[in-house]
């Protein structure tokens, strides 16, 4: 598999997570913690033999990157509440 496909898939995962955070803002903190936990579980879980291959690795890696970026970048996209005097 070409490294351009890998870079494009991971860039799309990062772009999608940042776009979702930009348009919908950060949700409750526990959703983002759960997202990072799911990413770690996905990354540390051994995959079945049917799921071993370049395409499957790319798909699982893209989901991992999406979950980590969406979870970790949430503090940068909090809603700021206006304080009225």
N, C-alpha and C positions, 0 to 999 in steps of 0.2 A: 504494500500500500504506500502510496506517495505521501511524503511528509506534508505536502500542501493540503491534502485532504484532512490530515490530522490537525494541522493548524487551523484550517477553516472550521472544522467541527468544534474545536475547543473555543475558538473566537465566537462562534455562534452561541455556544452555551454561556459564555461570559456576557455577550451582548444581550441575550434574552433575559438573563437574570438582572442585569443592570437596568434594562428597559422596563421590566416589571416593577422593580423597586422605584424607578423614576415616576411611572404613571400611577401606580397604586400605593406608593409609599410603603414604609415598613409596617408590617402587621404587629400583633402582640409579640413580645419578646420570646415567649416560649415556642412559637412556631419556627423562629429562626434557630433556636437551640435544637429543636427536634430535627430541623433540616441538616444541621451539622452532624448530629448524632446518626441520622440515616446515612449520610455520606460516609462517615467513618465505618459504619456497619457494612455498607456496600463495598467499601474498599478493602476491608479485612476479611470478608467472607470468601471462602474458596468457591469458585464457580464450578458447576457441573461440567462434565466432559463435553456435553453437547454445546455449551456456550463458550468454548475455547476456539478462538480464531481472531483474525485481525478486525473484521467487521464488528464482532461482538465486543471485543476490547474497546473499540472506538465508541460504540454506543454506551457501554457501561462507564467509560471514562468521561464521556460528555455529560452524562447524568450526574456523576460524581462532581465534576467541575461546577455544574449548574447549582447543585445543592450547597456546595461549600461557599461559592461566591454570593449566592442569595442569602445565606445565613450570616456570613461574616461581614458583608457590606451593609447590613440593615442599619447599624447605628449612623451611618452616613446619610441615610434617607428618612430619618424620623420626621414626623410632622412637628413643626415649631408652633407652639400655641402663642398667639398674641396676648400680651398682658395689657389690659386696659386699666388706666388709672381711675 
